[in-house]
């Protein structure tokens, strides 16, 4: 039997939870902003799920109507969290030693940079994401970075230290 243990000292526990929480918080903020500033909910949520799922399932899931589909939603959710954890790891490794305010600002900056990379860079590979560009998506990426570094720093501060590493 293969046993998998999370080494709390390595910071991976904090990174994984930072990615998961940032993914959840940013999605909830995006849904809230869509609810307030558009009249497209839930269709816009289903559309974005299809856009994300198409990264793995292919273009066949893209055509309208943008309705609820369990397979699409599950695939999109798994992709979303995999990317969120990966981005949280990159962010944590980049700014872990910063003081609090610079780390939080760097988190927001990371989110904004992530917006540019995702919606202007990766659209070369996945052109269907161009339609998601906009101020709501930009804000949500900033919220993602802020949440990821906040959760990472909070959890890292709560982890027990090895003797002699105080």
Backbone bond lengths (Angstrom), bond angles and torsions (degrees), N, CA, C in turn:
res aa  C-N    CA-C-N  psi(-1)  N-CA   C-N-CA  omega(-1)  CA-C   N-CA-C  phi
1 X - - - 1.446 - - 1.527 109.09 -
2 X 1.322 115.81 134.76 1.457 121.09 177.09 1.513 107.81 -90.89
3 X 1.302 115.37 129.49 1.454 120.24 -179.37 1.523 108.16 -109.13
4 X 1.320 115.52 131.55 1.469 120.72 179.22 1.516 108.03 -114.28
5 X 1.292 116.35 118.81 1.464 121.52 177.89 1.519 108.86 -117.67
6 X 1.309 115.31 138.69 1.458 119.34 174.24 1.517 107.21 -85.39
7 X 1.294 116.30 122.87 1.460 121.37 176.61 1.521 107.15 -82.96
8 X 1.310 115.93 103.75 1.459 120.28 -177.48 1.526 111.41 -59.78
9 X 1.318 117.79 -28.84 1.455 121.03 -179.10 1.527 111.36 -70.15
10 X 1.318 117.39 -27.51 1.461 120.09 -176.28 1.518 113.06 -72.38
11 X 1.301 117.67 -19.88 1.459 120.13 -178.92 1.518 112.92 91.58
12 X 1.325 117.82 -5.95 1.466 119.23 -178.60 1.518 111.87 -66.01
13 X 1.306 116.50 -34.12 1.458 120.07 175.56 1.528 109.48 -56.99
14 X 1.310 116.71 -49.66 1.468 121.87 -179.89 1.529 111.18 -64.80
15 X 1.321 116.93 -38.94 1.472 120.43 -179.55 1.524 110.69 -65.78
16 X 1.322 116.92 -46.27 1.465 119.87 -179.20 1.523 110.88 -61.08
17 X 1.331 116.67 -47.58 1.455 119.45 179.92 1.523 112.17 -67.87
18 X 1.314 117.60 -33.18 1.467 120.45 176.18 1.522 110.02 -62.81
19 X 1.321 116.89 -43.57 1.464 120.63 178.31 1.514 112.58 -64.79
20 X 1.322 116.27 -44.17 1.464 120.52 179.77 1.526 110.78 -63.96
21 X 1.324 116.70 -47.98 1.465 119.86 -178.83 1.526 111.87 -65.87
22 X 1.322 117.00 -40.46 1.471 120.14 178.15 1.523 110.21 -64.29
23 X 1.321 116.72 -38.34 1.467 120.13 177.00 1.515 111.76 -63.67
24 X 1.317 116.71 -41.56 1.466 121.14 179.94 1.527 110.79 -69.06
25 X 1.326 116.89 -50.75 1.471 120.64 -177.04 1.524 110.94 -61.50
26 X 1.328 117.20 -45.73 1.464 119.25 -178.63 1.532 111.34 -64.31
27 X 1.321 117.29 -37.14 1.463 119.99 177.47 1.522 111.06 -66.31
28 X 1.320 117.31 -42.90 1.469 120.18 178.54 1.525 111.39 -63.45
29 X 1.334 116.94 -41.00 1.471 120.26 177.43 1.531 110.14 -64.23
30 X 1.331 116.29 -41.14 1.470 119.43 178.79 1.526 110.83 -62.45
31 X 1.311 117.25 -44.47 1.467 120.58 178.29 1.527 110.65 -62.29
32 X 1.325 117.16 -41.61 1.460 121.03 177.78 1.531 110.99 -61.72
33 X 1.323 117.33 -45.28 1.463 120.81 179.25 1.524 111.17 -65.47
34 X 1.321 117.56 -40.01 1.467 120.05 175.21 1.522 110.66 -61.64
35 X 1.323 116.15 -41.20 1.463 121.00 -179.72 1.526 110.95 -62.47
36 X 1.333 116.38 -40.80 1.462 121.09 -177.71 1.531 112.09 -77.69
37 X 1.337 117.53 -41.87 1.461 120.73 -168.53 1.523 115.78 -108.51
38 X 1.321 118.59 -0.82 1.467 120.11 175.72 1.521 108.49 -134.47
39 X 1.298 114.98 170.36 1.463 119.21 173.57 1.531 109.39 -119.15
40 X 1.345 115.20 26.50 1.458 121.17 -174.25 1.522 115.21 -102.37
41 X 1.323 118.38 3.00 1.455 120.11 -178.89 1.527 108.81 -78.72
42 X 1.288 121.61 133.98 1.457 130.89 8.87 1.532 114.87 -93.34
43 X 1.340 117.92 -1.52 1.475 120.21 -176.21 1.525 112.23 -56.18
44 X 1.330 117.60 -38.79 1.467 120.40 -178.97 1.537 110.86 -67.84
45 X 1.318 117.46 -33.93 1.462 121.50 175.73 1.530 110.18 -66.07
46 X 1.323 116.69 -45.47 1.462 120.47 178.69 1.533 110.92 -64.82
47 X 1.334 116.82 -38.11 1.468 120.48 177.20 1.511 110.24 -60.67
48 X 1.340 117.10 -50.06 1.464 120.32 -178.57 1.520 112.14 -63.82
49 X 1.333 116.91 -34.82 1.466 119.95 175.76 1.522 110.05 -63.15
50 X 1.320 117.48 -41.53 1.463 120.98 178.37 1.530 111.27 -66.03
51 X 1.321 116.73 -39.83 1.468 120.09 178.31 1.529 110.26 -60.67
52 X 1.328 116.01 -42.83 1.462 120.79 -179.50 1.529 110.88 -69.80
53 X 1.313 116.61 -47.42 1.470 120.35 -179.09 1.518 111.69 -61.08
54 X 1.319 117.35 -30.29 1.465 121.10 -179.63 1.526 112.50 -63.39
55 X 1.323 117.42 -19.07 1.462 120.76 176.24 1.529 110.45 -61.39
56 X 1.320 116.80 -31.30 1.465 122.32 -178.59 1.531 111.21 -109.02
57 X 1.321 116.58 -43.43 1.462 120.98 -174.58 1.523 113.78 -82.81
58 X 1.333 116.62 -15.20 1.462 120.51 -179.55 1.514 112.88 94.60
59 X 1.314 114.62 171.87 1.469 122.40 -175.63 1.532 114.07 -63.87
60 X 1.308 117.04 -15.11 1.464 119.68 -176.54 1.527 113.02 -62.59
61 X 1.328 117.92 -21.27 1.473 120.39 179.28 1.523 112.89 -88.88
62 X 1.329 117.76 -3.11 1.460 121.22 -175.39 1.531 115.70 -76.81
63 X 1.321 119.47 -37.89 1.466 117.56 -172.40 1.518 113.52 -59.66
64 X 1.341 115.67 146.42 1.459 119.68 173.95 1.524 109.80 -62.06
65 X 1.294 118.83 163.96 1.447 124.64 4.97 1.526 111.87 -81.45
66 X 1.299 114.52 149.54 1.470 120.48 178.04 1.525 107.46 -84.41
67 X 1.312 115.36 84.66 1.452 121.41 -178.82 1.524 109.29 -114.08
68 X 1.306 115.83 172.19 1.454 121.05 179.98 1.521 109.81 -70.51
69 X 1.337 115.38 132.36 1.452 122.67 175.84 1.520 106.76 -142.08
70 X 1.328 117.66 120.98 1.459 121.98 -174.48 1.531 111.12 -58.51
71 X 1.320 117.72 -46.23 1.466 121.18 -179.36 1.514 112.53 -61.74
72 X 1.318 116.20 -42.41 1.467 121.34 178.76 1.527 109.73 -65.10
73 X 1.321 116.97 -46.39 1.467 120.36 -178.10 1.525 111.42 -64.11
74 X 1.321 117.50 -41.73 1.458 120.90 179.01 1.532 111.08 -65.12
75 X 1.318 116.32 -45.10 1.468 120.31 178.69 1.523 110.90 -62.35
76 X 1.323 116.50 -45.73 1.467 120.67 179.98 1.527 111.22 -62.51
77 X 1.322 116.81 -39.29 1.462 120.94 179.51 1.527 111.04 -65.09
78 X 1.314 116.94 -44.98 1.467 120.54 178.65 1.527 111.57 -62.59
79 X 1.315 117.02 -42.83 1.472 121.09 177.64 1.526 109.60 -63.12
80 X 1.322 115.85 -45.81 1.467 121.20 -178.36 1.526 111.30 -57.44
81 X 1.330 116.72 -46.28 1.463 119.28 -179.20 1.521 112.57 -72.93
82 X 1.314 118.23 -34.30 1.472 120.04 176.18 1.522 110.47 -62.83
83 X 1.319 116.57 -44.31 1.468 120.64 178.41 1.526 110.06 -68.27
84 X 1.318 117.51 -40.33 1.472 120.92 -179.96 1.522 111.38 -61.19
85 X 1.328 117.48 -43.90 1.468 121.10 179.55 1.530 110.44 -66.91
86 X 1.317 116.47 -41.50 1.475 120.32 177.93 1.525 110.77 -60.91
87 X 1.324 116.62 -45.91 1.466 120.41 -179.90 1.524 111.32 -67.27
88 X 1.319 117.58 -37.97 1.467 120.39 176.74 1.523 110.32 -62.51
89 X 1.325 117.20 -38.20 1.469 120.53 177.75 1.530 110.70 -64.35
90 X 1.320 117.14 -44.75 1.470 120.35 178.19 1.521 111.33 -61.22
91 X 1.321 115.80 -43.86 1.460 120.60 179.83 1.525 111.00 -64.99
92 X 1.321 116.80 -47.87 1.472 120.61 -178.31 1.523 111.22 -60.15
93 X 1.322 116.81 -43.47 1.465 119.82 -179.85 1.526 111.79 -67.28
94 X 1.319 116.41 -27.06 1.464 120.28 -177.88 1.521 113.01 -80.63
95 X 1.322 117.74 -36.66 1.467 119.82 -171.28 1.521 114.33 -125.10
96 X 1.307 118.05 13.91 1.470 121.03 -175.93 1.523 112.85 -57.66
97 X 1.304 118.00 -33.20 1.464 120.58 -175.87 1.531 113.49 -93.04
98 X 1.327 117.14 0.71 1.462 120.49 177.71 1.522 109.45 -69.86
99 X 1.312 116.20 154.83 1.467 120.73 170.69 1.530 107.77 -70.08
100 X 1.317 116.74 169.40 1.461 121.18 -170.19 1.523 114.25 -57.37
101 X 1.316 118.46 -57.01 1.461 120.07 -176.10 1.521 112.41 -61.90
102 X 1.340 119.29 -48.15 1.471 117.86 176.19 1.532 113.06 -60.81
103 X 1.332 117.58 -34.34 1.468 120.34 178.72 1.530 110.83 -65.77
104 X 1.324 116.83 -42.95 1.463 120.49 179.06 1.520 111.41 -65.70
105 X 1.330 116.56 -41.97 1.471 120.40 176.61 1.526 110.95 -64.42
106 X 1.328 115.74 -39.86 1.464 119.99 177.32 1.528 110.39 -64.84
107 X 1.328 117.47 -34.96 1.456 120.67 176.60 1.517 112.06 -61.85
108 X 1.338 116.28 -45.59 1.463 120.51 177.13 1.534 109.63 -63.39
109 X 1.333 116.21 -45.55 1.468 120.27 178.47 1.519 111.88 -60.49
110 X 1.327 116.62 -39.83 1.459 121.39 176.88 1.528 110.10 -60.77
111 X 1.323 116.22 -44.12 1.464 120.23 178.68 1.519 112.45 -61.38
112 X 1.327 116.59 -42.17 1.465 120.75 178.31 1.533 110.17 -65.68
113 X 1.325 116.81 -41.89 1.470 120.29 176.43 1.526 110.66 -63.62
114 X 1.315 116.20 -38.18 1.457 121.16 177.75 1.528 110.38 -62.63
115 X 1.318 116.77 -39.16 1.470 121.40 175.30 1.526 109.82 -57.13
116 X 1.320 116.89 -48.35 1.467 120.66 -179.02 1.528 111.29 -62.56
117 X 1.320 116.17 -44.86 1.468 120.17 -179.89 1.529 110.32 -64.25
118 X 1.328 116.56 -47.30 1.467 120.69 -177.73 1.521 112.49 -65.58
119 X 1.319 116.82 -47.76 1.455 120.05 -168.32 1.525 114.86 -98.92
120 X 1.327 116.79 -3.87 1.454 119.51 173.78 1.523 111.84 -125.52
121 X 1.331 117.23 -26.65 1.456 121.19 178.62 1.520 112.16 -89.79
122 X 1.324 115.54 -57.86 1.462 119.54 -176.43 1.521 113.60 -71.15
123 X 1.326 117.70 -10.45 1.460 118.88 176.15 1.526 110.93 -70.01
124 X 1.315 117.43 -11.40 1.459 120.33 172.13 1.534 108.99 -66.25
125 X 1.332 116.01 -38.56 1.469 121.73 179.67 1.526 110.94 -87.67
126 X 1.321 116.23 -41.40 1.466 122.66 -177.33 1.528 108.92 -121.53
127 X 1.338 117.84 76.44 1.473 120.74 -172.28 1.526 114.29 -62.01
128 X 1.313 117.67 -20.02 1.461 120.18 -177.76 1.528 113.21 -66.90
129 X 1.339 117.95 -15.17 1.462 120.10 178.86 1.529 113.16 -76.42
130 X 1.316 118.51 -13.01 1.472 121.06 -179.62 1.525 111.25 -56.50
131 X 1.316 117.42 -32.47 1.470 120.61 -178.11 1.526 113.55 -69.21
132 X 1.328 117.72 -11.14 1.468 119.85 -179.67 1.523 112.64 -93.81
133 X 1.326 117.22 -0.25 1.464 120.19 178.37 1.529 109.19 -64.44
134 X 1.328 114.97 140.40 1.456 119.15 177.82 1.520 110.53 160.64
135 X 1.313 114.52 173.54 1.458 119.23 -173.59 1.525 112.50 -67.76
136 X 1.327 118.34 -32.62 1.462 119.16 178.74 1.528 109.53 -65.17
137 X 1.303 117.18 -45.20 1.465 121.02 179.65 1.524 110.87 -64.73
138 X 1.313 117.51 -37.53 1.460 121.55 177.53 1.538 110.66 -62.96
139 X 1.322 116.51 -48.57 1.469 120.73 179.22 1.527 110.51 -59.95
140 X 1.307 116.07 -43.52 1.468 120.63 -177.54 1.533 111.20 -64.13
141 X 1.322 117.57 -36.45 1.466 119.82 176.15 1.535 110.46 -65.71
142 X 1.331 117.34 -39.17 1.464 120.10 175.37 1.517 111.48 -63.29
143 X 1.330 116.79 -41.33 1.462 122.01 177.02 1.528 109.76 -62.53
144 X 1.319 116.72 -39.90 1.466 120.56 178.04 1.530 110.14 -56.98
145 X 1.327 116.99 -52.24 1.466 120.57 -178.12 1.519 112.44 -62.02
146 X 1.322 116.53 -42.53 1.462 121.23 178.65 1.536 110.93 -62.86
147 X 1.316 116.70 -44.83 1.460 120.65 180.00 1.523 111.22 -66.81
148 X 1.321 116.82 -43.89 1.468 120.52 -178.01 1.520 111.44 -59.49
149 X 1.331 117.45 -47.59 1.465 118.69 -177.38 1.529 110.48 -72.96
150 X 1.319 117.96 -33.26 1.472 120.75 177.96 1.526 111.07 -64.07
151 X 1.320 116.39 -48.44 1.467 120.23 -179.70 1.525 110.24 -65.91
152 X 1.330 117.03 -42.51 1.462 120.20 179.23 1.531 110.84 -58.72
153 X 1.320 116.67 -48.72 1.466 120.33 -178.09 1.527 110.92 -65.12
154 X 1.327 117.22 -40.76 1.462 120.33 -179.88 1.527 110.64 -64.05
155 X 1.331 116.99 -48.41 1.466 119.75 179.96 1.524 111.76 -66.15
156 X 1.317 117.23 -38.30 1.465 120.61 178.54 1.522 111.04 -61.97
157 X 1.312 116.11 -36.50 1.464 119.55 -179.95 1.530 111.83 -71.68
158 X 1.325 117.51 -21.00 1.466 122.38 -178.33 1.535 112.58 -90.70
159 X 1.333 116.92 -12.83 1.461 119.60 -175.79 1.524 110.18 -74.91
160 X 1.331 116.15 140.62 1.464 118.99 177.66 1.525 110.74 -65.44
161 X 1.289 115.88 144.99 1.458 122.07 -179.90 1.528 109.24 -96.26
162 X 1.319 114.46 147.62 1.462 118.82 174.05 1.521 109.10 -70.68
163 X 1.336 117.56 146.31 1.463 119.59 176.90 1.522 110.83 -56.54
164 X 1.284 115.34 134.23 1.470 120.46 178.87 1.522 113.37 90.39
165 X 1.366 118.68 -3.60 1.447 121.64 179.95 1.530 111.13 -112.95
166 X 1.286 118.24 31.20 1.465 121.15 -177.55 1.483 112.65 -81.35
